[in-house]
Amino acid sequence: MDELQIIIRSGKCDWGKCLFCGWGPAESRKMSIHDMKDLIDEKFERADNAEWVKIFNSGSFLDENQIPKALRSYIVRKAAEKHVGRLVVECLPKFITDESIHDIESKDVKVYIAIGLEVADDEVLKKLGKGITTTESFEKAAHLAHMHGIGIRAYLLANPPFVKNVKESLKQSIEFALKHADYVSVCNVFPHAHSKVFEMWVEGKWKPLGRKDFEEMMKEYKDQRIEKYFDEFVHPPRWREQPLIKGATEKELMHPYYGVWQDYINRFWEPDASKDTLLFIPCSFRKPYFSSQLHKAIFSIIDGLEIKEKMQIAAISSPGVIPYEFVNYYPFNRYDWPEWEETPEIKKKYVEVTQARIEKFLESHGKHYKKVYCYFKPTAESYTALKQACSKLGITLIDCLKEGTYEEIKDEKNPLSLPQALEDLKAAMSNDSSD
């Protein structure tokens, strides 16, 4: 085994004020010492000859209030018994003392303390709310650890808020960290759901680096002691409070939550490589979409076709482009765009904004798909936006509803759910299956 990770619920971090972290202020669950020991025993059953064992406890391993002294020593002994190559624990500098380090000293396993330096800039550290208030405190802790034969891993952030020049700041931070640490882990900042930096993303004051930008910035660093982590902490956007977003005005259309989601979908979500066909469909009044009459009707056709296995489905609505795997995420499952409230002006704005969102989606992911289909009413603003986006990008858009069919049923209730329209959808998809 190359690596084993163990997460211990040890209660709140002593500091808990870092702007990019949601664990410190939110994490209050704490296991008993007996449960911690049982967890360690269970996990270490798979640790034989592991190259790395990493202990994460959302705080400081050397904080007696989180990980008791006896358990610290026990973990190190277990690592030695299992012939672990390197054991890594995390800690704030304030808890790294001659006394506490004694608990993790070992001749049989190499122990490292990981310290979240984040950035080698005292002013930025203050703005980030870090428990490490100065680079000097990191330097002293690293020196003390090395005196006891303990290694140091420095965590750095590739794109923290408040730095004037992201690339230059990272370069200076890496140079500083390598002087005092055995390893440097550079992580792309992807904020926890309930952190202040997440709020900055929502407010448009900052945003995380995409993969391409991160890799471009990191490509010059070849030192084997530098580890690079882009998406280890990436997750779909989450909000603690989930109010209903209701209305058909520009305020709802441009809701900041939608902006964060579209940014995430375009720069962090990766489509299933096995799906080479894209089908755009409308949203529905009922949420989540799959509970609606319309979507049930659409899937009653698609589920029976061979093409289903290679099809990516995405809805288009006021929040933008929504890959189907996200339709039950907030706010896609908790918004209401009452069409009867639409004015000519908001319809025009809807087409403009939605077209731009579709273009960004297709620019990011369109290369994955050999064919792009749609199933909309020809009169729908979403269809107009989609058609104009595809035309601008030179993408052939295949309609799954014939104009003649729609003319016959346009005055009926829920026309896209009617058998005549669904037959058109089935025929279009069946033709693709036989290609």
C-alpha positions in Angstrom: 0.0 0.0 0.0 1.3 3.5 -0.9 -0.9 5.5 1.4 -3.4 5.2 4.1 -5.5 8.1 5.4 -7.2 8.1 8.8 -9.7 10.8 9.8 -10.2 11.2 13.6 -13.2 13.2 14.8 -11.4 15.0 17.6 -13.7 18.0 18.1 -13.1 21.6 17.3 -9.8 23.0 16.3 -8.3 25.1 19.1 -8.0 28.0 16.6 -10.9 27.6 14.2 -10.6 31.1 12.6 -9.0 30.4 9.2 -11.0 32.1 6.5 -10.8 29.2 4.1 -11.7 26.5 6.5 -15.2 25.3 7.5 -14.0 22.5 9.8 -12.6 24.7 12.6 -15.7 26.7 13.4 -18.2 24.0 12.5 -16.7 20.6 13.6 -17.9 19.8 17.1 -18.3 16.0 17.0 -15.7 14.3 19.2 -15.1 10.6 19.5 -14.2 9.2 22.9 -10.6 8.0 23.4 -11.9 4.4 23.3 -13.6 5.0 19.9 -10.5 6.7 18.7 -8.4 3.7 19.7 -10.8 1.3 18.0 -10.7 3.3 14.8 -6.9 3.3 14.9 -6.8 -0.5 15.4 -9.3 -1.0 12.6 -7.5 1.2 10.1 -4.0 0.0 10.9 -5.1 -3.6 10.0 -4.5 -2.4 6.4 -1.4 -0.5 7.1 1.3 -3.3 6.7 4.3 -1.7 5.0 2.4 1.3 3.9 4.7 4.0 2.5 2.6 6.8 4.1 0.0 6.9 6.9 -1.6 10.3 7.2 -3.6 11.2 10.3 -6.2 14.1 9.9 -8.1 15.4 12.9 -9.3 18.8 11.8 -7.0 20.6 14.3 -3.8 19.8 16.1 -2.5 16.2 16.8 -0.4 17.5 19.7 -3.3 19.3 21.3 -4.1 17.3 24.5 -7.8 18.4 24.2 -8.0 16.8 20.8 -5.7 13.8 20.9 -4.7 12.6 24.4 -1.0 11.9 25.1 -1.5 8.2 25.5 -3.2 7.9 22.2 -0.5 9.8 20.4 2.2 7.4 21.7 -0.1 4.4 20.8 -0.5 5.6 17.2 3.3 5.9 16.7 3.8 2.4 18.2 1.2 1.0 15.9 2.9 2.6 12.9 6.2 1.0 13.9 4.6 -2.4 14.4 3.2 -2.3 10.9 6.5 -1.2 9.4 5.0 2.1 8.1 7.5 4.1 6.1 6.3 7.6 7.2 3.6 8.8 9.6 2.2 12.2 9.1 0.2 14.2 11.7 -1.0 17.8 11.6 -0.4 20.5 14.2 -0.4 24.2 14.8 3.1 25.6 15.9 1.8 26.6 19.4 1.4 22.9 20.3 4.9 21.8 19.1 6.9 21.8 22.3 9.7 19.8 23.7 7.2 17.9 25.9 4.6 17.2 23.3 7.1 16.1 20.6 8.5 13.5 23.1 5.1 11.6 22.6 5.8 11.0 18.9 9.5 10.4 18.8 10.4 7.0 17.4 13.5 5.2 16.2 11.3 2.8 14.2 9.1 5.0 12.1 9.8 8.4 10.5 7.3 10.9 11.9 6.4 14.2 10.2 4.4 17.1 11.5 2.4 18.9 8.8 2.0 22.6 9.4 -0.4 24.8 7.4 1.9 27.7 6.6 -0.3 28.6 3.6 1.7 31.6 2.5 5.0 33.1 3.6 3.6 36.6 4.0 2.8 37.9 7.5 0.3 40.5 6.3 -1.6 37.9 4.3 -1.5 35.4 7.2 -3.3 38.0 9.3 -5.9 38.6 6.7 -6.5 34.9 6.3 -7.1 34.6 10.1 -4.3 32.0 10.5 -3.3 30.6 13.8 0.2 31.0 12.5 0.5 34.7 12.8 4.0 35.0 11.5 6.4 33.0 9.4 8.8 33.2 12.3 6.5 30.9 14.4 6.6 28.4 11.6 10.4 28.6 11.4 10.8 28.1 15.1 8.4 25.1 15.2 10.2 23.4 12.3 13.6 23.9 13.9 12.4 22.4 17.2 10.9 19.4 15.4 14.1 18.8 13.5 16.1 18.9 16.7 13.9 15.9 17.9 14.3 14.0 14.6 10.8 14.8 13.5 10.3 15.8 9.9 8.2 18.8 8.6 5.7 19.0 5.8 4.6 22.5 4.9 1.1 23.1 3.4 0.9 26.0 1.0 -2.0 27.5 -0.8 -1.6 28.1 -4.5 -4.2 30.9 -4.8 -5.0 32.5 -1.4 -7.1 35.7 -1.3 -5.4 39.0 -0.6 -2.1 38.3 -2.4 -1.1 41.0 -4.9 0.5 38.6 -7.4 -0.5 34.9 -7.1 2.4 33.5 -9.1 5.1 35.6 -7.3 3.6 35.0 -3.9 3.7 31.2 -4.5 7.3 31.3 -5.6 8.4 33.2 -2.5 6.4 30.8 -0.3 7.9 27.7 -1.8 11.4 29.1 -1.5 10.8 29.9 2.2 9.1 26.6 3.0 11.9 24.5 1.3 14.4 26.1 3.7 12.6 24.8 6.7 10.5 21.8 5.6 11.3 18.3 4.3 8.3 18.3 2.0 6.1 21.1 0.7 2.4 20.3 -0.3 0.9 23.0 -2.6 -2.9 22.9 -2.6 -5.2 24.7 -4.8 -7.6 26.7 -2.6 -11.1 25.2 -2.8 -13.0 26.7 0.2 -15.1 24.7 2.6 -18.8 25.2 2.3 -19.2 27.4 5.4 -16.0 29.4 5.2 -15.5 33.1 4.7 -13.5 32.5 1.5 -16.5 30.6 0.1 -18.6 33.7 0.7 -16.0 35.7 -1.2 -16.5 33.3 -4.1 -20.2 33.8 -3.9 -19.8 37.6 -3.8 -17.4 37.6 -6.8 -14.5 38.9 -4.8 -12.3 35.8 -5.4 -12.5 32.4 -7.1 -10.4 29.2 -7.1 -8.0 28.4 -9.9 -9.1 26.0 -12.5 -7.1 22.9 -13.4 -5.4 24.5 -16.4 -4.3 27.6 -14.5 -3.1 25.5 -11.6 -1.1 23.2 -13.7 0.4 26.1 -15.7 1.5 27.8 -12.5 3.0 24.6 -11.0 4.8 23.3 -14.1 8.1 25.1 -13.3 8.5 23.3 -10.0 10.4 20.0 -10.5 11.8 19.5 -7.0 10.8 16.0 -5.8 10.0 17.5 -2.4 7.1 19.5 -3.8 3.8 17.8 -3.9 0.9 19.2 -6.0 -2.8 18.8 -5.1 -5.4 20.3 -7.4 -8.7 18.5 -6.8 -8.2 16.5 -3.5 -10.6 18.9 -1.8 -12.9 19.8 -4.6 -16.6 19.2 -4.0 -19.9 20.6 -5.4 -20.9 23.9 -3.9 -22.9 23.6 -0.7 -24.8 26.1 1.4 -25.9 25.7 5.0 -28.9 27.9 4.5 -31.1 26.9 1.5 -33.8 29.5 1.0 -36.3 29.2 -1.9 -35.1 31.4 -4.9 -38.3 32.6 -6.4 -39.1 35.2 -9.0 -38.7 36.0 -12.7 -36.6 39.1 -12.5 -33.0 40.0 -13.2 -32.2 39.6 -9.5 -33.1 35.9 -9.6 -31.6 35.3 -13.0 -28.2 36.7 -11.8 -28.4 35.1 -8.4 -24.8 34.7 -7.1 -25.4 31.1 -6.2 -26.0 30.3 -9.9 -22.8 32.1 -10.7 -20.7 29.9 -8.4 -22.4 26.7 -9.7 -21.8 27.6 -13.3 -18.2 28.3 -12.5 -17.9 25.0 -10.7 -19.5 23.1 -13.6 -17.4 24.7 -16.2 -14.0 24.6 -14.4 -14.1 21.7 -12.0 -16.8 19.2 -13.1 -15.4 16.5 -15.5 -17.9 14.8 -17.8 -18.0 11.0 -18.0 -15.5 10.2 -20.8 -17.7 7.3 -21.9 -20.6 9.6 -22.8 -20.1 11.1 -26.3 -23.7 12.3 -26.9 -25.2 15.4 -25.3 -28.9 16.0 -24.9 -30.3 19.3 -23.7 -33.8 19.3 -22.2 -36.0 21.9 -20.5 -36.4 22.3 -16.7 -39.7 21.6 -15.0 -41.9 23.4 -12.5 -41.7 20.4 -10.1 -38.4 20.0 -8.3 -36.3 17.9 -8.4 -36.9 17.6 -12.2 -37.0 13.8 -12.2 -40.2 13.9 -10.2 -42.0 15.9 -12.9 -44.4 14.6 -15.5 -42.2 16.0 -18.3 -39.0 14.4 -17.2 -40.6 11.1 -16.4 -42.0 11.1 -20.0 -38.6 11.9 -21.5 -36.9 9.2 -19.5 -39.6 6.7 -20.4 -38.3 7.0 -23.9 -34.6 7.3 -23.3 -34.3 4.5 -20.7 -35.3 2.0 -23.3 -32.7 3.0 -25.9 -29.2 1.8 -26.4 -27.9 5.3 -26.7 -28.8 6.0 -23.0 -25.4 4.5 -21.9 -23.4 7.0 -23.8 -25.7 10.1 -23.3 -25.0 13.0 -21.0 -28.2 14.9 -20.2 -28.3 18.5 -19.1 -31.2 20.8 -18.3 -31.3 24.4 -19.2 -33.1 26.9 -16.9 -32.7 30.2 -15.2 -29.7 28.9 -13.1 -28.0 28.0 -16.4 -26.8 24.6 -17.6 -27.4 21.8 -15.2 -25.8 18.4 -15.8 -28.4 15.9 -14.7 -26.3 14.5 -11.9 -26.7 17.8 -10.1 -30.5 18.3 -10.4 -31.1 17.3 -6.8 -28.5 19.7 -5.4 -29.4 23.1 -4.0 -30.5 25.5 -5.4 -31.5 23.5 -8.5 -34.0 21.6 -6.4 -35.3 24.7 -4.7 -36.1 27.6 -7.0 -39.1 28.8 -8.9 -39.1 30.9 -12.1 -42.8 31.8 -12.6 -43.0 32.2 -16.4 -46.2 34.2 -16.1 -44.2 37.0 -14.3 -41.9 37.4 -17.3 -41.8 40.7 -19.1 -40.5 41.2 -22.6 -37.4 42.8 -21.1 -36.7 39.9 -18.8 -37.2 37.4 -21.6 -34.6 39.2 -23.7 -32.2 39.3 -20.7 -32.9 35.6 -20.1 -31.9 34.7 -23.6 -28.7 36.9 -23.4 -27.6 35.5 -20.0 -28.5 31.9 -20.8 -26.8 32.0 -24.2 -23.6 33.2 -22.5 -23.8 30.4 -19.9 -24.4 27.7 -22.6 -21.4 29.0 -24.6 -19.1 28.8 -21.6 -20.4 25.2 -20.9 -19.8 24.1 -24.5 -16.4 25.8 -24.6 -15.4 23.9 -21.5 -17.0 20.5 -22.3 -18.2 20.5 -25.9 -15.2 18.6 -27.1 -16.4 15.5 -25.3 -19.4 15.1 -27.5 -19.7 13.9 -31.1 -23.4 15.0 -31.3 -25.5 17.6 -29.5 -29.3 17.1 -29.4 -32.1 19.1 -27.9 -35.8 18.6 -27.0 -37.5 21.9 -26.5 -40.6 23.8 -27.6 -39.4 26.0 -30.6 -40.9 29.0 -28.8 -38.9 28.6 -25.6 -36.3 31.2 -24.6 -34.0 28.4 -23.5 -34.2 26.9 -27.0 -33.4 30.3 -28.6 -30.4 30.8 -26.3 -29.2 27.2 -27.1 -29.6 27.6 -30.8 -27.8 30.9 -30.9 -25.0 29.6 -28.7 -24.4 26.5 -30.9 -24.6 28.7 -34.1 -21.9 31.1 -32.6 -19.6 28.2 -31.7 -20.2 26.3 -35.0 -21.8 23.3 -33.3 -24.5 21.4 -35.1 -27.6 21.2 -33.0 -30.0 18.4 -33.7 -33.7 19.0 -32.9 -35.6 16.0 -31.5 -39.0 17.7 -32.1 -40.2 18.3 -35.6 -41.8 21.7 -36.3 -44.8 20.0 -37.9 -45.4 17.9 -34.8 -45.2 20.9 -32.5 -47.6 22.9 -34.7 -50.2 20.2 -34.2 -49.9 20.0 -30.4 -48.7 23.5 -29.3 -52.0 24.5 -27.9 -52.2 21.3 -25.8 -51.2 21.2 -22.1 -47.7 19.9 -21.6 -47.1 19.4 -25.3 -43.6 17.9 -24.8 -45.1 15.1 -22.7 -47.6 14.0 -25.4 -47.1 10.8 -27.4 -46.6 12.6 -30.7 -43.7 14.7 -29.4 -42.2 11.7 -27.6 -42.3 9.7 -30.8 -40.1 12.4 -32.4 -37.7 12.1 -29.5 -37.6 8.3 -29.8 -37.0 8.5 -33.6 -34.1 10.9 -33.3 -32.4 8.9 -30.5 -33.0 5.6 -32.3 -31.5 7.0 -35.5 -28.4 7.9 -33.5 -28.3 4.4 -32.0 -28.2 2.9 -35.5 -25.4 5.1 -36.7 
